[in-house]
Amino acid sequence: MTCVIVEDEKLLAMVLEKMLREEGLDVLEIATSAEDAVRIIDTTKPDVVFLDINLGEQDGFYVLENISHKPYVIFTTAYSEYAVRAFDENAVDYVLKPVSRERLKAAIEKVKKLSMLQSSEANERFKRVKDVVSKIKIEKIPVESGDEVVFLCIEDIIYLTSEEGETIIVTKNGKLRTKIPLKVFESKLSQEKFLRIHKSYIINAEQIKKIVRNYFGSMAVEVSNGDILPVGRNYKDVVKDLIS
């Protein structure tokens, strides 16, 4: 964890730096005035700032009002009367001077716990956004048909079938013929979503309307456009898995 110390008393700054390094923090710089603090914080972008309040002409609150980077803030001061305002500025902790090792350690632990919590929340937000994006994402597949390359929306595919050396792609908007073999599409399309039900048919599982069985044990699948497709003897288990 990186930090910057803002302290105008050199001796106190040196003592605080030693204690922080012993606690495993990386002290990037020490600022001795409010103006220096603003410049150093925005340049080094530390995780946490140990901020004195009385800094000569300006104070620690001036620093918070003027920095662009927003680190965790732990106030270190000899004046308890500023505590309420400090927490109004979202300070993590308010440590009175002289700073003891135990009190400093407790303040650092607060920062670490807060950092872990916010990191976990950020990861969860990212996961939720990613899940939403994956659901609304419309994937397309390029299909060479005649002299054109058509970018076909995968969601629109109902089924694919082979016929006379060509693959016919049946979609919600019509049919498309291509010389690309059916087995090539089988390797490209998601096997969780597209099922091989016959040596000549691959269907979009989301487009299945009903499964039909006759007295002889044969099976067929009716898809959303009303077409009824045969299920090959070697592919019955694939369809049975859908209803098991």
C-alpha angles and dihedrals in degrees: 000000000000125000145177124214118217107195130136095200107083097205093050090047091053092049092049092047091053092050093048093049089050088054089055100257122140107232105208100183145335119235118202099189138036093248091051090047093056092050095044096045094049091046101045098030097209124196092234138014124210099210130193116206103213107062104154116261093006130034140217092271089059087057092053092048094053107040121098095198112073112211128170108276129216114182117218111191145137093229119084094186092079094059097098093050090045092058090044084062089055095253113175093218143352114221120190122218134279085057114217123208092238093051092046092049090052091052092050091050089054090055093048093050092046091048092051092048094050091045090053091048091048091051091049091050090049091050091050092049091047091051091050092047092049090052096050096038111113111211122205133198125205114237122188108219118172108309094342138079108216119199100218122200107236091213089062096057114106098176144328127226136180121234130169095341094314135095117233114205112202112202138173087263101045140283133315127195124209137166090226106116120247091240090061090058090046090059094046101044123077109269090209091060104029118056130195104224098164138011086258102037138067116177136196103241091212090061096057112121100177144340116235127203129183133203092267093060095253118142135209136177125224112208131202096273092054098256115140114216126195121240112224119234091243092051101051092104090059091058094041089057088062093061101033 
